[in-house]
Amino acid sequence: MAAAPTLSLRLLLSIAALAALAAVIVSGWHDLWLLTKVQAPGADYSCFWAGAKAALSRPEKLYDFAYVTELQGWPLGRANLRPFIYPPSALFVFTPFALLPYWVGFGLWVLLTAALFTWAGMKAGAPWFLILAPPALLILDCGQVTFLVGGLAIAAFALRERCVAAGVLLGLAAVVKPQLVLLAPIALIADGRWRTLVAMGLTGLVVCAAAVAVFGLQPWFDWLAALPRFREVSFNHPGLVADAITPYAFLEGRGLPGVWAYVLAPLAAAVWFAFRKPLALPDRLIAFFGAGLVLTPYAMNYELALFAPAVAAYLMRRQDRLWPLYVLLAAAHYRLPWTFASALPVLLLPAAGYLSRRLEAGWTARPAIRSTPFKS
């Protein structure tokens, strides 16, 4: 008889949490719809589309910010610099799309990378509709590389039995956007996946060597020289700083030295412990991408989509005693301003999951109350 009130309370909490989550998701979708009124689709896709165009016609201008911006002309006009800042190795991914008409290439890019990300998320235990989370919808609009790099990395960690294939996927992710998989070697060493680590390194070397053979060595020097210029452009643009989600950018936006953020660098040890212990993949992904954001100086709000599979996987744990708490943390993640603060509720999910397991262990460990026959 005593279980009924507890069940009712949990049901009420679940309904309230779901209502909050639904309201937040609808609000996020509305905000993104408003964004499309002022920002044309493909605002970020146009950067690497134009970069690939430059590489095909005038490779010496690949990291000339003004030239690449002029090539775009659209969708944001010529008032703001829209540079290409990916390494030359990424051109193997971008060039095929630049050979297509713009809208055809953009449509295929979004479709294929979203499919990869969704498939990888399902491998991590998330439902297919993870793609409908507000940060993921932002990628569908701007056409960033987050779906590609995130999908490759998540799939690599999910494919535990496919050591070489996983290494190839991580190597491909690294040659496109290395800062997002910076901690992959630590994760692989902690997990004892040596073959995957070797395959990752060899894949990166082969692709980079191929880039030198095709585009020459000079673009690599140009890329390294462009990185400080890109930092200067980014952190002197109030709009870009406001949309950044790293502790480094948080400090820079308030006139403080961004290097102070590196006092948080020891938190990267979370990746070692997450992959050293037999944790569930969603917890490992949260540690991996969360620590990456702590160490990376520059990452924008669309990178929050990297957490979508892990958050969605937690939302599927409906039988869990603390499921309402997971839902509320997901709602806070979607509703908080898209800065590093928005990542904090996600970082609390593994702690909530651990608490749930401890409560469950304590509950099952309690001695059963045995009834005794009634004696008159």
C-alpha positions in Angstrom: 0.0 0.0 0.0 2.9 2.4 0.7 4.2 2.1 -2.9 1.2 3.9 -4.4 2.1 7.5 -3.2 5.7 7.0 -4.3 4.6 5.9 -7.7 2.2 8.8 -8.0 4.9 11.3 -7.0 7.3 9.8 -9.6 4.6 10.0 -12.2 3.8 13.6 -11.4 7.5 14.5 -11.5 7.9 12.7 -14.8 5.0 14.6 -16.3 6.3 17.9 -15.1 9.8 17.2 -16.4 8.4 16.1 -19.8 6.3 19.2 -20.0 9.3 21.4 -19.2 11.4 19.6 -21.8 8.7 19.9 -24.5 8.3 23.6 -23.8 12.1 24.1 -24.0 12.4 22.2 -27.3 9.6 24.1 -28.9 11.1 27.3 -27.7 14.5 26.3 -29.2 12.9 25.4 -32.5 11.2 28.8 -32.5 14.5 30.6 -31.9 16.1 28.7 -34.7 13.2 29.6 -37.0 13.7 33.3 -36.1 17.4 32.8 -36.9 16.6 31.7 -40.5 14.9 35.1 -40.9 18.2 36.9 -40.5 20.7 34.3 -41.6 20.5 32.4 -44.8 20.9 28.6 -44.8 24.5 27.4 -45.4 26.2 30.3 -43.6 29.0 28.1 -42.5 28.9 25.6 -45.4 29.7 28.5 -47.7 33.1 28.9 -46.0 34.5 25.5 -46.9 32.6 25.5 -50.2 34.5 28.7 -51.2 37.8 27.3 -49.7 37.5 24.3 -51.9 36.8 26.6 -54.9 39.9 28.6 -54.1 42.0 25.4 -53.8 40.9 24.3 -57.2 41.6 27.6 -58.9 44.1 29.6 -56.9 45.5 27.5 -54.1 47.9 30.3 -53.1 44.8 32.2 -52.0 43.3 29.4 -49.9 44.1 31.2 -46.6 43.6 34.7 -47.9 40.6 35.7 -45.8 39.4 38.5 -48.0 39.7 36.5 -51.2 37.7 33.5 -49.8 35.1 36.0 -48.5 34.9 37.6 -51.9 34.3 34.2 -53.5 31.3 33.6 -51.3 29.7 37.0 -51.7 26.7 35.2 -50.2 24.9 34.4 -47.9 26.2 37.0 -45.5 27.6 39.5 -47.9 31.1 41.0 -48.0 30.9 43.1 -44.8 32.3 40.3 -42.5 35.3 38.1 -43.1 34.3 34.5 -43.8 37.6 32.6 -44.0 38.5 29.1 -44.7 40.5 27.8 -41.7 40.5 24.0 -42.0 43.8 22.2 -42.7 44.6 21.3 -46.3 43.8 17.6 -45.6 40.2 18.6 -45.2 40.0 19.6 -48.8 39.5 15.9 -49.8 36.1 16.1 -48.0 35.0 19.5 -49.2 36.1 19.5 -52.8 33.5 17.0 -54.2 30.7 19.2 -52.9 32.3 22.4 -54.3 32.2 20.8 -57.8 28.4 20.7 -57.5 26.0 23.6 -57.9 25.8 25.4 -54.5 22.3 24.3 -53.4 22.8 20.8 -54.6 26.1 20.5 -52.7 24.6 22.0 -49.6 21.6 19.7 -49.6 23.7 16.6 -50.1 26.2 17.8 -47.4 23.4 18.2 -44.8 21.7 15.0 -45.8 24.8 12.8 -45.8 26.4 14.2 -42.6 23.1 14.2 -40.7 22.6 10.5 -41.7 26.1 9.7 -40.5 25.5 11.5 -37.2 22.1 9.8 -36.6 23.5 6.4 -37.4 26.5 6.9 -35.0 24.1 8.2 -32.3 21.9 5.1 -32.6 25.1 3.0 -32.2 25.6 4.9 -29.0 22.2 4.0 -27.7 20.3 7.1 -28.7 17.0 7.1 -30.7 16.9 8.3 -34.3 15.1 11.5 -33.3 18.2 12.8 -31.5 18.6 14.9 -34.7 15.6 17.0 -33.6 17.4 18.5 -30.6 17.8 22.3 -31.0 21.6 22.3 -31.2 21.4 19.6 -33.9 18.8 21.6 -35.8 21.2 24.5 -35.9 23.7 22.3 -37.8 21.0 21.5 -40.4 20.6 25.3 -41.0 24.2 26.4 -41.0 25.8 23.3 -42.5 28.8 23.0 -40.2 31.1 20.0 -40.0 29.9 19.0 -36.6 27.7 16.2 -37.9 30.7 14.8 -39.9 33.4 15.0 -37.3 31.1 14.1 -34.4 29.6 11.2 -36.3 33.0 9.8 -37.2 34.2 10.0 -33.6 31.1 8.6 -32.0 30.9 5.7 -34.4 34.6 5.0 -33.7 34.0 4.7 -30.0 30.9 2.6 -30.5 32.6 0.1 -32.8 34.6 -1.6 -30.2 35.0 -4.8 -32.1 36.1 -3.1 -35.3 39.5 -1.9 -34.2 41.0 -0.8 -37.5 37.7 0.7 -38.9 37.4 2.7 -35.7 40.9 4.0 -36.1 40.3 5.0 -39.7 37.1 6.9 -38.6 39.0 8.8 -35.9 41.9 9.6 -38.3 39.4 11.0 -40.8 37.8 13.1 -38.1 41.3 14.4 -37.1 42.3 15.6 -40.6 39.1 17.6 -40.9 38.8 19.3 -37.5 41.7 18.1 -35.2 40.7 20.1 -32.1 37.5 18.1 -31.7 39.3 14.8 -31.3 42.4 16.1 -29.6 41.9 13.8 -26.6 41.3 10.7 -28.7 44.8 9.2 -28.1 44.3 9.5 -24.3 40.9 7.8 -24.6 42.3 5.0 -26.7 45.3 4.3 -24.5 43.1 4.3 -21.4 40.8 1.8 -23.1 43.6 -0.4 -24.3 42.7 0.0 -27.9 46.2 0.0 -29.3 45.3 -1.2 -32.8 42.7 1.6 -33.1 45.3 4.1 -32.0 47.8 2.9 -34.6 45.1 2.9 -37.3 44.1 6.4 -36.4 47.7 7.7 -36.7 48.4 5.9 -40.0 45.1 7.2 -41.5 46.1 10.8 -40.5 49.6 10.4 -42.0 48.3 8.9 -45.2 45.7 11.6 -45.8 48.1 14.4 -44.9 50.8 13.0 -47.2 48.2 12.8 -50.0 47.3 16.4 -49.4 50.9 17.4 -49.8 51.2 15.4 -53.0 48.0 17.0 -54.4 48.2 20.6 -53.1 51.8 20.9 -52.2 53.6 21.7 -49.0 53.1 25.5 -49.0 49.3 25.4 -48.0 50.4 23.8 -44.7 52.7 26.7 -43.9 49.9 29.1 -45.0 47.4 27.3 -42.7 49.7 27.5 -39.7 50.3 31.2 -40.4 46.6 31.8 -40.7 45.7 30.4 -37.3 46.9 33.4 -35.3 45.1 35.7 -37.8 41.9 33.7 -37.4 42.2 34.0 -33.6 42.5 37.7 -33.9 39.5 38.0 -36.2 37.4 35.7 -34.0 38.1 37.2 -30.6 37.7 40.8 -31.9 34.2 40.1 -33.2 31.6 40.5 -30.4 29.1 38.3 -32.1 31.5 35.4 -32.5 32.7 35.7 -28.9 29.1 35.7 -27.7 28.4 32.5 -29.6 31.6 30.7 -28.4 31.2 28.0 -25.8 34.7 27.5 -24.3 36.0 28.9 -21.0 38.8 30.5 -23.0 36.3 32.5 -25.0 34.3 33.3 -21.9 37.3 35.0 -20.4 38.3 36.8 -23.6 34.8 38.2 -24.0 35.1 39.8 -20.6 38.5 41.4 -21.3 40.5 38.8 -19.3 43.4 36.7 -20.6 42.0 33.5 -22.2 45.0 31.5 -21.1 43.6 31.6 -17.5 41.2 29.0 -18.7 44.0 26.4 -18.8 43.9 26.2 -15.0 41.0 23.8 -15.9 43.3 21.6 -18.0 43.6 18.9 -15.2 39.8 18.2 -15.9 41.0 16.5 -19.1 41.9 13.6 -16.8 38.2 12.8 -16.8 38.7 11.3 -20.2 41.3 8.9 -18.8 39.1 7.8 -16.0 36.0 7.6 -18.2 37.7 5.2 -20.6 39.7 3.4 -18.0 36.6 2.3 -16.2 33.8 0.2 -17.8 31.4 3.1 -18.1 28.5 3.3 -20.6 29.3 4.9 -23.9 27.1 8.0 -23.3 29.1 8.8 -20.1 32.4 8.4 -22.1 31.2 10.7 -24.8 30.2 13.4 -22.3 33.6 13.2 -20.7 35.4 13.2 -24.1 33.6 16.1 -25.7 33.3 18.0 -22.4 37.0 17.9 -21.7 37.7 18.8 -25.3 35.7 22.0 -24.9 37.7 22.9 -21.8 41.0 22.6 -23.6 40.0 24.1 -27.0 40.2 27.9 -27.2 37.7 28.2 -30.0 34.4 26.3 -30.4 31.0 27.7 -31.3 27.5 27.1 -30.1 26.8 24.6 -32.9 29.4 22.2 -31.3 26.8 21.6 -28.5 25.3 19.1 -31.0 28.1 16.8 -30.1 26.3 16.0 -26.8 23.0 15.2 -28.5 23.5 11.4 -28.7 24.5 11.1 -25.0 21.6 13.3 -23.9 19.1 11.4 -26.0 20.5 8.1 -24.6 19.8 9.3 -21.1 16.3 10.4 -22.0 15.6 6.8 -23.1 16.3 5.4 -19.6 12.6 5.7 -18.7 12.8 2.8 -16.1 15.6 4.6 -14.2 14.7 5.8 -10.8 16.1 9.3 -11.5 14.7 9.6 -15.0 12.8 12.9 -14.2 16.2 14.4 -13.2 17.7 13.4 -16.5 14.8 15.1 -18.3 15.2 18.3 -16.3 19.0 18.4 -17.0 18.3 17.9 -20.7 15.7 20.8 -20.5 18.3 23.0 -18.8 20.9 22.1 -21.4 18.5 23.2 -24.2 17.2 26.4 -22.5 20.4 27.9 -21.0 22.2 30.5 -23.2 24.3 28.6 -25.7 27.6 29.2 -24.0 29.7 26.9 -21.9 26.9 27.2 -19.3 24.7 25.1 -21.5 27.2 22.2 -21.4 27.2 22.1 -17.6 23.8 20.2 -17.2 25.1 17.6 -19.6 28.3 17.2 -17.6 26.1 16.5 -14.5 24.3 13.6 -16.3 27.1 11.0 -15.5 27.0 12.1 -11.9 23.2 11.7 -11.8 23.6 8.3 -13.5 26.1 7.2 -10.9 23.8 8.4 -8.1 21.0 6.3 -9.6 23.1 3.2 -9.7 24.1 3.7 -6.1 20.5 4.1 -5.0 19.5 1.0 -7.0 22.4 -1.0 -5.4 21.4 0.2 -2.0 17.7 -0.6 -2.6 18.4 -4.1 -3.8 20.9 -4.7 -1.0 18.3 -4.1 1.6 17.2 -7.3 3.4 13.8 -8.5 2.3 11.1 -8.2 4.9 9.7 -11.7 5.4 6.2 -12.2 6.6 5.6 -14.6 9.4 2.5 -16.7 9.9 -0.1 -15.2 12.2 -0.4 -17.0 15.5 -3.4 -16.7 17.7 
